[in-house]
Amino acid sequence: MKKILLNKIVSIAPERVFLNEPMSKHTTFGIGGPASCFIYPEREHLRQILKIANDYSIPIFFMGGGSNLLVSDKGFDGIVVSFAKSLKKLVFRKSNTFSCESGVMLGHLVKEVGKRGIGGMEGLVGVPGTVGGALVMNAGAYGKEISNLLQSATVLTMTGDEKIYQRSDINFSYRYSTFPKNEILLEAEFKGEKVNQKDISSEKLEASERRKLSQPLKFRSAGSIFKNPSEMMAAGYLIDKSNLKGSISGNAEISEKHANFIINRGDAKASDVIKLINKAKSQVKKQFNIELKLEIKLLGFNEKTMNELVGNGIG
Ligand SMILES: Cc1cc2nc3c(=O)[nH]c(=O)nc-3n(C[C@H](O)[C@H](O)[C@H](O)COP(=O)(O)OP(=O)(O)OC[C@H]3O[C@@H](n4cnc5c(N)ncnc54)[C@H](O)[C@@H]3O)c2cc1C
């Protein structure tokens, strides 16, 4: 990016803009080269940032906690807007409704919702990241998906206009939503059902225990790499049956504990992770004739890699 444009962005909120910022600092994988410009904006900065990106055709990427993201080793020549440190308002109302800005951490929301005896989010305990990321990904676990409680969502378009989507305007399916990629999810309205607090606590406990037993939580990762091909067929099972558990490339490894997790054992590179992704895809295709599809989003990769890996993410 040109210095003059970088300076324009810095002038919007000097203390919130970081130039040449390693994305490894902002992803749970701990992987990723530099973003030309990384920003933690407040809501009032967003329109100015979008205007500059729009006026000068600068690539822009919106992110939450970076817990479902693999960023390339060469990084991203554009603006990364992170909501990990802003948009934190959460307001509960009568009749089990609440509004939540997209930078609220999902774990915090699950805790606050549970405290009020509102059910529907118990299975999401332990899912990292923000509410914005969870909605875009339609995060879910153990039978609960965040979209089940959604009523409406407010977004900011690239032209700086606010728009409200009703639940029925957006299609949600397993780890998928139709929120447009070029819109910022600002906040959402939810409605849950009152349930017995004891049931919430025991479901949360059970979900946490299952997670601890099945996932390699001591290592950095981005959670499940691939979507399950069907409800009856787990990607981890197929990778395991292809004898790939423990496969290594550099410091990246297909987890021995959960074959759908690739873990960073130290200073793994994105290229190492991509090699393991390709290995898992090709072995599972060969052995089961099943095409694994990525769950994680990619940023900063060249067109060839993006095309090979199903045109997932931007870059
Ligand atoms: C150990 C571990 C366990 C996990 N377990 C689960 C699980 O059980 N179930 C599950 O569903 N997921 C799981 N995940 C994956 C991940 O935590 C979820 O997908 C999470 O909801 C992503 O949230 P995030 O804020 O980190 O999003 P990011 O990774 O930052 O972004 C994800 C996507 O959302 C978009 N996005 C984020 N915020 C905004 C916004 N405000 N406006 C517009 N677009 C936005 C990004 O552009 C990107 O496309 C796990 C991850 C880890 C590391």
The ligand as a Gaussian input file, in Angstrom:
#p B3LYP/6-31G(d) Opt

LIG

0 1
 C       -9.759000     -24.489000      19.807000
 C      -10.869000     -24.072000      18.881000
 C      -12.111000     -24.687000      18.989000
 C      -13.157000     -24.324000      18.116000
 N      -14.365000     -24.948000      18.251000
 C      -15.391000     -24.577000      17.457000
 C      -16.685000     -25.189000      17.597000
 O      -16.910000     -26.051000      18.429000
 N      -17.678000     -24.776000      16.765000
 C      -17.478000     -23.798000      15.825000
 O      -18.434000     -23.442000      15.100000
 N      -16.271000     -23.211000      15.659000
 C      -15.222000     -23.559000      16.453000
 N      -13.999000     -22.966000      16.292000
 C      -13.779000     -21.992000      15.186000
 C      -13.997000     -20.520000      15.581000
 O      -13.790000     -20.340000      16.966000
 C      -15.399000     -20.018000      15.220000
 O      -15.614000     -20.118000      13.837000
 C      -15.591000     -18.565000      15.679000
 O      -16.975000     -18.299000      15.708000
 C      -14.897000     -17.529000      14.785000
 O      -15.002000     -16.260000      15.434000
 P      -13.861000     -15.149000      15.250000
 O      -14.337000     -13.897000      15.901000
 O      -12.556000     -15.664000      15.728000
 O      -13.869000     -14.989000      13.671000
 P      -12.623000     -14.770000      12.689000
 O      -11.827000     -16.040000      12.630000
 O      -11.905000     -13.534000      13.030000
 O      -13.405000     -14.587000      11.301000
 C      -14.199000     -15.629000      10.779000
 C      -15.002000     -15.084000       9.591000
 O      -15.935000     -14.106000      10.054000
 C      -15.740000     -12.853000       9.402000
 N      -16.013000     -11.800000      10.402000
 C      -15.636000     -11.784000      11.702000
 N      -16.139000     -10.714000      12.330000
 C      -16.821000      -9.994000      11.399000
 C      -17.577000      -8.774000      11.431000
 N      -17.751000      -8.065000      12.560000
 N      -18.144000      -8.331000      10.273000
 C      -18.011000      -9.050000       9.128000
 N      -17.312000     -10.207000       9.033000
 C      -16.733000     -10.683000      10.170000
 C      -14.308000     -12.881000       8.885000
 O      -14.168000     -12.065000       7.740000
 C      -14.145000     -14.365000       8.552000
 O      -14.707000     -14.632000       7.285000
 C      -12.937000     -23.307000      17.148000
 C      -11.678000     -22.683000      17.058000
 C      -10.664000     -23.057000      17.919000
 C       -9.340000     -22.348000      17.813000

